[in-house]
Amino acid sequence: MNSHEHPEEAQVGRGETGTVSLVLGVTAVAMYGSPLLFFLPPWIRSFPLYLTVPLGICAIVFGVSVLYGMRGDEGADRRPARAGVALGTVALAVPIAVLVWLSWALHR
């Protein structure tokens, strides 16, 4: 049995479902809540914030590559990949917005 006989099995076998992008995006956005874990030492609470941008970038890259691979496949479920790209974008937009606000506030 080769991958041409059952294309949906080949697709799932290659991991092209968008789940990785979704998990990375959810993880990146969830890490913004780490400073609220007051029972942890301060250096542990702030460490996950350094990982949000790389995880957001990975979520976008994996999501876009999966969506690119799904081109022309009418029956493909693109929702997990699209959600991963959206969450990755949010994970990147938050620090950019904070930096713009901080720059504006310091120059006043």
C-alpha positions as CSV (number, residue, x, y, z in Angstrom):
1,M,0.0,0.0,0.0
2,N,1.5,3.3,-1.0
3,S,0.6,6.9,-0.2
4,H,-1.2,7.3,-3.5
5,E,-3.9,4.8,-2.6
6,H,-4.9,6.6,0.6
7,P,-3.9,10.3,0.5
8,E,-5.6,11.1,3.8
9,E,-3.4,8.6,5.6
10,A,-0.3,10.0,4.0
11,Q,-1.3,13.5,5.0
12,V,-1.9,12.6,8.7
13,G,1.3,10.6,8.7
14,R,3.3,13.6,7.6
15,G,1.8,15.7,10.4
16,E,0.2,18.2,8.0
17,T,-2.9,18.8,10.1
18,G,-2.0,22.1,11.6
19,T,-2.1,20.7,15.2
20,V,1.6,21.6,15.8
21,S,0.9,25.2,14.8
22,L,-2.2,25.3,17.0
23,V,-0.3,23.9,20.0
24,L,2.6,26.3,19.6
25,G,0.3,29.3,19.2
26,V,-1.8,28.3,22.3
27,T,1.4,27.8,24.3
28,A,2.9,31.2,23.2
29,V,-0.3,33.0,24.2
30,A,-0.7,31.1,27.5
31,M,2.9,32.0,28.5
32,Y,1.7,35.6,28.9
33,G,0.0,34.5,32.1
34,S,3.2,33.2,33.7
35,P,3.9,36.4,35.7
36,L,0.6,35.8,37.5
37,L,1.9,32.6,39.2
38,F,2.9,34.3,42.4
39,F,3.9,31.1,44.2
40,L,7.0,30.8,41.9
41,P,10.2,32.8,42.3
42,P,10.3,35.9,40.1
43,W,13.0,34.7,37.7
44,I,10.9,31.6,37.0
45,R,7.8,33.6,36.5
46,S,9.4,35.9,33.9
47,F,11.4,33.2,32.0
48,P,8.5,32.0,29.8
49,L,8.0,35.5,28.5
50,Y,11.3,35.2,26.7
51,L,9.9,32.2,24.8
52,T,6.7,33.8,23.5
53,V,8.2,35.4,20.4
54,P,10.1,32.3,19.2
55,L,7.0,30.1,19.8
56,G,4.8,32.7,18.0
57,I,7.2,32.7,15.0
58,C,7.2,28.9,14.9
59,A,3.4,28.8,15.1
60,I,3.2,31.1,12.1
61,V,5.8,29.3,10.1
62,F,4.4,25.8,10.7
63,G,0.8,27.0,10.1
64,V,1.7,28.8,6.8
65,S,3.6,25.8,5.6
66,V,0.7,23.4,6.4
67,L,-1.7,25.8,4.7
68,Y,0.6,25.9,1.7
69,G,0.7,22.1,1.6
70,M,-3.1,22.0,1.7
71,R,-3.6,24.0,-1.4
72,G,-6.0,22.4,-3.8
73,D,-7.2,19.9,-1.2
74,E,-10.9,20.7,-0.9
75,G,-11.6,18.3,2.0
76,A,-8.7,19.5,4.2
77,D,-9.5,21.0,7.6
78,R,-7.6,24.2,7.7
79,R,-9.0,25.5,11.0
80,P,-6.2,24.3,13.3
81,A,-3.5,25.7,11.1
82,R,-5.4,29.0,10.7
83,A,-5.9,29.2,14.5
84,G,-2.2,28.5,15.0
85,V,-1.3,31.3,12.7
86,A,-3.7,33.7,14.4
87,L,-2.4,32.9,17.9
88,G,1.2,33.2,16.7
89,T,0.3,36.6,15.3
90,V,-1.2,37.6,18.6
91,A,1.9,36.3,20.4
92,L,4.0,38.6,18.2
93,A,1.7,41.6,18.3
94,V,1.6,41.9,22.1
95,P,5.4,42.6,22.6
96,I,5.4,44.9,19.6
97,A,2.5,46.9,21.0
98,V,4.2,47.0,24.4
99,L,7.4,48.3,22.9
100,V,5.6,51.0,20.9
101,W,3.7,52.1,24.0
102,L,6.8,52.1,26.1
103,S,8.7,54.1,23.4
104,W,5.8,56.6,23.3
105,A,5.6,56.8,27.1
106,L,9.3,57.4,27.5
107,H,9.5,60.1,24.9
108,R,6.7,62.2,26.5
